[in-house]
Amino acid sequence: MRLLICAGGTGGGVYPALSVCQAVKDRLADVLWIGGEGGMEAELVQREGIPYQAIPASAVHGVGLRTLVGLGNAVRGYIAARKIIAHYKPDAMFFTGGYVAVPVALAGRHIPTLLYVPDIEPGWALKTLARFADEIALIADDSRTYFPAHPRLVTTGHPVRRGLATWDREAALQEFGFRPDMPTLLIFGGSRGARAINRAVINILPQLLTEMQVLHLSGTLDWDEARTVLETMPAELAPRYKAFPYLHEQMGAAYTVADLVLSRAGASSVGEFPLFGLPAILVPYPHAWRYQKVNADYLTRQGAAIMLPNDELPEKVLPLVQGLMRDASRREQMRAAMLSLAQPDAAERIAGLLLKMVSKPRDVKGRQSSRM
């Protein structure tokens, strides 16, 4: 089986796709990844030893010159994708969203296609890709309402990276030099970071560190500021504060040591937090499409998280974090609710869907005969 994967950006779509890569490679599949030129996912993909080819791509939005540039890149991306597909001859294609996926889907529209939706609500690119998808895999049943006309919806859960959940707590504590008798707060804003969260936390660090340990993943944009705080931390508090721009292999250790996470509400919140039963305070990013708000609403309704609006961070984050850390019973209830949402076999289930899809008969136009 030859599988072509296209998943732009980082984290939300890339990590699930990497998980599926690992599962299908176990079944002797040959994998090629297509990404955007200068795409942030290239490093993550190449770290896994997966062949990567880049095509021109950019979002088509705005007015005037920006729109023309976006359309021009889309056309160039379509031409490049057609050449790659003609040479590689994939048996199936797998998408997790991103504007780079649209020209690839158009170029390979007669190839069996599986779409995975990493958030509760799909964005524009995912809704567009749904028109070409033979099947759509969903993180939760709540997503079905966004695809009312599609005949092939399967709820699989969120594929998580292999090895993410292999840390035991003792080894994870040793990894960061943390004590086992103090609770640990994980602060996480994605690979680039979340400035509002970073600034709010830095302002209250002395109060936090009097009663808990803090593992701060600042993201690359605010790393210099976080590193300065780290280097100037008073000696009596320094062992309780560990900061990094981002973690790769040690991310599972970070989840394992954490008793509570303060983060944005991207795909990792509905995908990876449940695997660890990690109670969450979620701060949806307010300056973009509403998918983070929908993710946070979903986890809040399940009793697994508390949503904190971005503009209320400075005033409410300290009492909220302290209140949860002092209330072990409340955190245990949230932990149980979060664990109930975990589906650790999601990657294998999606790999099975891809293999089954390839084996189905096709009609004269190349689409699955079961599709209308």
VEXNULO-780400 format. One record per residue (C-alpha): residue in three letters; z, y, x. Coordinates in steps of 0.02 Angstrom, whole numbers, plus 50000, padded with zeros to 5 digits. Layout:
<sites>
{ALA, {Z, Y, X}}
...
</sites>
This chain:
<sites>
{MET, {50000, 50000, 50000}}
{ARG, {49956, 50174, 50062}}
{LEU, {50066, 50312, 49991}}
{LEU, {50033, 50498, 50003}}
{ILE, {50185, 50610, 49980}}
{CYS, {50187, 50795, 49947}}
{ALA, {50353, 50886, 49932}}
{GLY, {50367, 51066, 49984}}
{GLY, {50519, 51170, 50036}}
{THR, {50681, 51091, 50094}}
{GLY, {50824, 50993, 50019}}
{GLY, {50788, 50986, 49832}}
{GLY, {50619, 50901, 49842}}
{VAL, {50611, 50845, 50023}}
{TYR, {50767, 50739, 50036}}
{PRO, {50728, 50637, 49879}}
{ALA, {50552, 50609, 49944}}
{LEU, {50619, 50554, 50113}}
{SER, {50733, 50431, 50023}}
{VAL, {50584, 50358, 49929}}
{CYS, {50488, 50352, 50094}}
{GLN, {50624, 50242, 50168}}
{ALA, {50621, 50127, 50016}}
{VAL, {50433, 50105, 50010}}
{LYS, {50418, 50081, 50199}}
{ASP, {50537, 49934, 50179}}
{ARG, {50402, 49859, 50068}}
{LEU, {50268, 49875, 50204}}
{ALA, {50194, 50036, 50136}}
{ASP, {50098, 50156, 50248}}
{VAL, {50155, 50336, 50215}}
{LEU, {50073, 50504, 50248}}
{TRP, {50157, 50670, 50207}}
{ILE, {50060, 50827, 50160}}
{GLY, {50150, 50993, 50173}}
{GLY, {50111, 51177, 50184}}
{GLU, {50065, 51265, 50345}}
{GLY, {50227, 51330, 50418}}
{GLY, {50324, 51233, 50288}}
{MET, {50511, 51215, 50316}}
{GLU, {50500, 51030, 50276}}
{ALA, {50395, 50987, 50430}}
{GLU, {50544, 50969, 50547}}
{LEU, {50641, 50859, 50424}}
{VAL, {50491, 50745, 50397}}
{GLN, {50447, 50729, 50580}}
{ARG, {50629, 50689, 50622}}
{GLU, {50605, 50532, 50518}}
{GLY, {50448, 50481, 50613}}
{ILE, {50334, 50506, 50463}}
{PRO, {50155, 50567, 50494}}
{TYR, {50135, 50745, 50432}}
{GLN, {49980, 50847, 50395}}
{ALA, {49982, 51029, 50343}}
{ILE, {49864, 51119, 50225}}
{PRO, {49848, 51304, 50177}}
{ALA, {49955, 51343, 50026}}
{SER, {50051, 51485, 49948}}
{ALA, {50116, 51536, 49779}}
{VAL, {49995, 51623, 49661}}
{HIS, {50092, 51770, 49590}}
{GLY, {50102, 51957, 49593}}
{VAL, {49953, 52072, 49570}}
{GLY, {49807, 52135, 49672}}
{LEU, {49794, 52077, 49851}}
{ARG, {49940, 51955, 49839}}
{THR, {49856, 51863, 49697}}
{LEU, {49690, 51855, 49791}}
{VAL, {49777, 51788, 49946}}
{GLY, {49868, 51656, 49843}}
{LEU, {49708, 51601, 49757}}
{GLY, {49615, 51595, 49922}}
{ASN, {49749, 51485, 50000}}
{ALA, {49747, 51372, 49847}}
{VAL, {49559, 51346, 49864}}
{ARG, {49573, 51314, 50051}}
{GLY, {49717, 51194, 50018}}
{TYR, {49614, 51100, 49890}}
{ILE, {49469, 51079, 50012}}
{ALA, {49587, 51022, 50151}}
{ALA, {49675, 50900, 50033}}
{ARG, {49510, 50824, 49979}}
{LYS, {49464, 50789, 50160}}
{ILE, {49634, 50710, 50196}}
{ILE, {49626, 50602, 50039}}
{ALA, {49448, 50547, 50076}}
{HIS, {49500, 50494, 50252}}
{TYR, {49670, 50419, 50211}}
{LYS, {49621, 50334, 50045}}
{PRO, {49796, 50323, 49968}}
{ASP, {49835, 50194, 49836}}
{ALA, {49963, 50309, 49756}}
{MET, {50031, 50486, 49768}}
{PHE, {50210, 50545, 49748}}
{PHE, {50260, 50726, 49712}}
{THR, {50426, 50815, 49697}}
{GLY, {50360, 50991, 49665}}
{GLY, {50317, 51145, 49766}}
{TYR, {50160, 51250, 49757}}
{VAL, {50079, 51150, 49898}}
{ALA, {50074, 50999, 49783}}
{VAL, {49958, 51078, 49654}}
{PRO, {49797, 51079, 49759}}
{VAL, {49839, 50902, 49820}}
{ALA, {49860, 50840, 49642}}
{LEU, {49694, 50919, 49593}}
{ALA, {49607, 50841, 49743}}
{GLY, {49677, 50668, 49703}}
{ARG, {49677, 50676, 49514}}
{HIS, {49599, 50502, 49497}}
{ILE, {49733, 50420, 49605}}
{PRO, {49890, 50342, 49525}}
{THR, {50024, 50477, 49531}}
{LEU, {50212, 50477, 49509}}
{LEU, {50305, 50641, 49488}}
{TYR, {50492, 50657, 49521}}
{VAL, {50589, 50802, 49446}}
{PRO, {50738, 50842, 49562}}
{ASP, {50820, 50969, 49445}}
{ILE, {50865, 50961, 49262}}
{GLU, {50732, 51089, 49215}}
{PRO, {50561, 51081, 49300}}
{GLY, {50482, 51235, 49374}}
{TRP, {50304, 51298, 49353}}
{ALA, {50232, 51184, 49487}}
{LEU, {50313, 51029, 49413}}
{LYS, {50254, 51071, 49238}}
{THR, {50078, 51092, 49308}}
{LEU, {50087, 50928, 49404}}
{ALA, {50145, 50836, 49248}}
{ARG, {49967, 50848, 49182}}
{PHE, {49908, 50736, 49324}}
{ALA, {50057, 50617, 49329}}
{ASP, {50041, 50439, 49267}}
{GLU, {50231, 50427, 49263}}
{ILE, {50373, 50552, 49280}}
{ALA, {50541, 50503, 49353}}
{LEU, {50689, 50609, 49295}}
{ILE, {50860, 50641, 49367}}
{ALA, {50941, 50634, 49194}}
{ASP, {50896, 50609, 49012}}
{ASP, {50923, 50796, 48983}}
{SER, {50756, 50827, 49069}}
{ARG, {50656, 50734, 48937}}
{THR, {50653, 50885, 48823}}
{TYR, {50542, 50977, 48949}}
{PHE, {50403, 50845, 48938}}
{PRO, {50392, 50811, 48750}}
{ALA, {50210, 50753, 48754}}
{HIS, {50213, 50642, 48907}}
{PRO, {50211, 50455, 48865}}
{ARG, {50284, 50388, 49027}}
{LEU, {50457, 50459, 49065}}
{VAL, {50585, 50357, 49163}}
{THR, {50763, 50411, 49204}}
{THR, {50799, 50350, 49380}}
{GLY, {50933, 50466, 49447}}
{HIS, {50921, 50561, 49610}}
{PRO, {50862, 50469, 49767}}
{VAL, {50985, 50500, 49908}}
{ARG, {50959, 50484, 50094}}
{ARG, {50994, 50316, 50171}}
{GLY, {51154, 50320, 50272}}
{LEU, {51224, 50470, 50178}}
{ALA, {51365, 50369, 50101}}
{THR, {51405, 50256, 50248}}
{TRP, {51548, 50361, 50319}}
{ASP, {51728, 50307, 50288}}
{ARG, {51856, 50445, 50269}}
{GLU, {51947, 50412, 50433}}
{ALA, {51788, 50422, 50535}}
{ALA, {51731, 50577, 50441}}
{LEU, {51896, 50666, 50472}}
{GLN, {51883, 50625, 50657}}
{GLU, {51704, 50690, 50661}}
{PHE, {51767, 50865, 50617}}
{GLY, {51941, 50854, 50692}}
{PHE, {52025, 50877, 50523}}
{ARG, {52198, 50818, 50471}}
{PRO, {52213, 50684, 50336}}
{ASP, {52363, 50768, 50253}}
{MET, {52276, 50932, 50203}}
{PRO, {52142, 50956, 50070}}
{THR, {51969, 51010, 50128}}
{LEU, {51852, 51137, 50050}}
{LEU, {51666, 51117, 50086}}
{ILE, {51561, 51276, 50073}}
{PHE, {51375, 51241, 50061}}
{GLY, {51230, 51356, 50022}}
{GLY, {51079, 51255, 50078}}
{SER, {50980, 51260, 50241}}
{ARG, {50956, 51449, 50238}}
{GLY, {51126, 51484, 50163}}
{ALA, {51196, 51587, 50020}}
{ARG, {51246, 51760, 50078}}
{ALA, {51353, 51804, 49927}}
{ILE, {51454, 51644, 49947}}
{ASN, {51469, 51665, 50136}}
{ARG, {51531, 51845, 50124}}
{ALA, {51654, 51806, 49984}}
{VAL, {51728, 51660, 50080}}
{ILE, {51741, 51752, 50246}}
{ASN, {51840, 51889, 50159}}
{ILE, {51971, 51766, 50096}}
{LEU, {51978, 51643, 50241}}
{PRO, {52156, 51687, 50295}}
{GLN, {52222, 51650, 50120}}
{LEU, {52123, 51488, 50107}}
{LEU, {52174, 51423, 50278}}
{THR, {52359, 51438, 50241}}
{GLU, {52344, 51288, 50125}}
{MET, {52179, 51198, 50158}}
{GLN, {52047, 51155, 50286}}
{VAL, {51876, 51236, 50270}}
{LEU, {51709, 51160, 50322}}
{HIS, {51584, 51303, 50313}}
{LEU, {51396, 51268, 50317}}
{SER, {51334, 51446, 50324}}
{GLY, {51146, 51417, 50331}}
{THR, {51035, 51491, 50465}}
{LEU, {51027, 51669, 50395}}
{ASP, {51214, 51704, 50411}}
{TRP, {51255, 51590, 50558}}
{ASP, {51286, 51733, 50681}}
{GLU, {51418, 51807, 50565}}
{ALA, {51501, 51639, 50534}}
{ARG, {51500, 51598, 50719}}
{THR, {51587, 51764, 50757}}
{VAL, {51722, 51719, 50632}}
{LEU, {51738, 51547, 50711}}
{GLU, {51754, 51616, 50887}}
{THR, {51884, 51748, 50839}}
{MET, {51991, 51639, 50726}}
{PRO, {52179, 51650, 50768}}
{ALA, {52238, 51500, 50868}}
{GLU, {52357, 51439, 50733}}
{LEU, {52215, 51433, 50603}}
{ALA, {52068, 51382, 50713}}
{PRO, {52092, 51192, 50692}}
{ARG, {52074, 51213, 50503}}
{TYR, {51907, 51304, 50507}}
{LYS, {51745, 51221, 50561}}
{ALA, {51577, 51309, 50541}}
{PHE, {51398, 51252, 50567}}
{PRO, {51230, 51326, 50519}}
{TYR, {51178, 51160, 50441}}
{LEU, {51209, 50974, 50457}}
{HIS, {51088, 50828, 50458}}
{GLU, {51162, 50660, 50512}}
{GLN, {51340, 50723, 50481}}
{MET, {51308, 50782, 50303}}
{GLY, {51377, 50619, 50234}}
{ALA, {51535, 50649, 50335}}
{ALA, {51550, 50824, 50261}}
{TYR, {51540, 50756, 50084}}
{THR, {51665, 50618, 50127}}
{VAL, {51801, 50734, 50194}}
{ALA, {51782, 50862, 50054}}
{ASP, {51904, 50870, 49909}}
{LEU, {51808, 51014, 49829}}
{VAL, {51640, 51097, 49859}}
{LEU, {51591, 51279, 49830}}
{SER, {51402, 51292, 49827}}
{ARG, {51243, 51349, 49745}}
{ALA, {51177, 51237, 49605}}
{GLY, {51019, 51168, 49683}}
{ALA, {50957, 50990, 49670}}
{SER, {51091, 50924, 49789}}
{SER, {51225, 50972, 49663}}
{VAL, {51156, 50856, 49530}}
{GLY, {51093, 50729, 49656}}
{GLU, {51213, 50707, 49800}}
{PHE, {51380, 50770, 49734}}
{PRO, {51390, 50629, 49604}}
{LEU, {51369, 50497, 49739}}
{PHE, {51532, 50557, 49817}}
{GLY, {51622, 50604, 49657}}
{LEU, {51639, 50779, 49728}}
{PRO, {51716, 50909, 49610}}
{ALA, {51616, 51069, 49620}}
{ILE, {51625, 51256, 49593}}
{LEU, {51444, 51304, 49567}}
{VAL, {51373, 51479, 49591}}
{PRO, {51194, 51480, 49527}}
{TYR, {51073, 51590, 49625}}
{PRO, {51042, 51737, 49507}}
{HIS, {50881, 51812, 49576}}
{ALA, {50754, 51677, 49537}}
{TRP, {50700, 51557, 49403}}
{ARG, {50847, 51489, 49302}}
{TYR, {50845, 51307, 49362}}
{GLN, {51010, 51325, 49455}}
{LYS, {51094, 51392, 49299}}
{VAL, {51029, 51241, 49201}}
{ASN, {51093, 51122, 49336}}
{ALA, {51264, 51205, 49333}}
{ASP, {51270, 51201, 49142}}
{TYR, {51232, 51014, 49145}}
{LEU, {51371, 50971, 49268}}
{THR, {51494, 51087, 49180}}
{ARG, {51460, 51002, 49013}}
{GLN, {51498, 50835, 49094}}
{GLY, {51666, 50900, 49155}}
{ALA, {51615, 50876, 49338}}
{ALA, {51600, 51058, 49389}}
{ILE, {51652, 51237, 49351}}
{MET, {51520, 51373, 49349}}
{LEU, {51559, 51540, 49431}}
{PRO, {51434, 51682, 49405}}
{ASN, {51371, 51762, 49565}}
{ASP, {51433, 51936, 49518}}
{GLU, {51609, 51870, 49488}}
{LEU, {51626, 51788, 49659}}
{PRO, {51727, 51923, 49749}}
{GLU, {51857, 51934, 49610}}
{LYS, {51875, 51755, 49552}}
{VAL, {51835, 51637, 49695}}
{LEU, {52007, 51638, 49778}}
{PRO, {52113, 51602, 49623}}
{LEU, {51987, 51473, 49564}}
{VAL, {51984, 51378, 49729}}
{GLN, {52172, 51388, 49750}}
{GLY, {52202, 51333, 49571}}
{LEU, {52094, 51177, 49589}}
{MET, {52163, 51131, 49759}}
{ARG, {52340, 51141, 49690}}
{ASP, {52295, 51036, 49538}}
{ALA, {52258, 50860, 49601}}
{SER, {52254, 50791, 49423}}
{ARG, {52116, 50912, 49371}}
{ARG, {52014, 50871, 49525}}
{GLU, {52033, 50685, 49491}}
{GLN, {51965, 50709, 49315}}
{MET, {51817, 50806, 49385}}
{ARG, {51792, 50674, 49519}}
{ALA, {51783, 50535, 49389}}
{ALA, {51660, 50636, 49285}}
{MET, {51550, 50668, 49436}}
{LEU, {51553, 50485, 49490}}
{SER, {51497, 50432, 49316}}
{LEU, {51332, 50522, 49347}}
{ALA, {51290, 50432, 49509}}
{GLN, {51140, 50314, 49517}}
{PRO, {51139, 50252, 49698}}
{ASP, {50988, 50138, 49674}}
{ALA, {50869, 50280, 49623}}
{ALA, {50760, 50271, 49778}}
{GLU, {50731, 50085, 49757}}
{ARG, {50692, 50108, 49573}}
{ILE, {50562, 50241, 49611}}
{ALA, {50486, 50133, 49748}}
{GLY, {50472, 49993, 49620}}
{LEU, {50384, 50110, 49497}}
{LEU, {50257, 50158, 49630}}
{LEU, {50218, 49977, 49673}}
{LYS, {50202, 49930, 49490}}
{MET, {50090, 50081, 49460}}
{VAL, {49969, 50029, 49596}}
{SER, {49954, 49854, 49521}}
{LYS, {49907, 49917, 49346}}
{PRO, {49724, 49910, 49290}}
{ARG, {49627, 50073, 49289}}
{ASP, {49500, 50136, 49163}}
{VAL, {49324, 50189, 49210}}
{LYS, {49383, 50364, 49256}}
{GLY, {49515, 50296, 49373}}
{ARG, {49667, 50335, 49263}}
{GLN, {49790, 50203, 49205}}
{SER, {49726, 50118, 49049}}
{SER, {49894, 50147, 48962}}
{ARG, {49872, 50336, 48969}}
{MET, {49790, 50432, 48825}}
</sites>
